[in-house]
Amino acid sequence: MAVSQDLLDILVCPVCKEPVSLTEDKTGLKCPACRRVYPIRDDIPVMLVDEARIED
């Protein structure tokens, strides 16, 4: 796993402050509330709103 579980336990969406979870393909972190997906690049989550995409 690219991102440790300890880090996943403390990461929240910068927009709505909801906890994020790893996407199925493990390339991003998804917020269940606002549906933003933040990319993971070189094993580092990029938690910038401008870098996120909104999924259905």
C-alpha positions as CSV (number, residue, x, y, z in Angstrom):
1,M,0.0,0.0,0.0
2,A,1.4,3.4,-1.0
3,V,-0.2,5.4,1.8
4,S,0.1,4.1,5.4
5,Q,-3.0,3.4,7.4
6,D,-1.8,5.8,10.1
7,L,-1.8,8.7,7.6
8,L,-5.2,7.7,6.2
9,D,-6.6,7.8,9.7
10,I,-5.8,11.5,10.1
11,L,-6.3,12.9,6.5
12,V,-9.5,14.8,5.9
13,C,-10.9,16.6,2.9
14,P,-9.7,20.3,2.9
15,V,-13.1,21.4,1.7
16,C,-15.7,19.7,3.9
17,K,-13.4,18.2,6.6
18,E,-14.7,14.7,6.1
19,P,-12.3,11.7,6.4
20,V,-11.1,10.5,3.0
21,S,-10.6,6.9,1.9
22,L,-8.3,5.2,-0.7
23,T,-9.9,4.7,-4.1
24,E,-10.3,1.1,-5.4
25,D,-7.3,1.5,-7.8
26,K,-5.2,3.1,-5.0
27,T,-4.3,6.2,-7.1
28,G,-6.3,8.7,-5.1
29,L,-8.2,9.6,-1.9
30,K,-11.9,10.2,-2.2
31,C,-14.1,12.3,0.0
32,P,-17.6,10.6,0.4
33,A,-19.3,13.9,1.1
34,C,-18.2,16.2,-1.7
35,R,-17.0,13.4,-4.1
36,R,-13.6,15.0,-4.7
37,V,-10.7,12.7,-5.5
38,Y,-7.3,13.9,-4.5
39,P,-4.4,12.3,-6.4
40,I,-1.5,10.3,-4.9
41,R,1.8,11.1,-6.6
42,D,5.0,9.3,-5.7
43,D,3.3,7.9,-2.6
44,I,2.3,11.4,-1.4
45,P,-1.3,12.5,-1.2
46,V,-1.8,15.8,-3.0
47,M,-4.6,17.4,-0.8
48,L,-5.0,20.6,-2.9
49,V,-8.5,21.6,-4.0
50,D,-7.2,22.7,-7.4
51,E,-5.6,19.3,-8.0
52,A,-8.8,17.3,-7.1
53,R,-11.4,16.0,-9.6
54,I,-15.0,15.5,-8.8
55,E,-16.4,12.0,-9.5
56,D,-19.9,10.8,-9.8
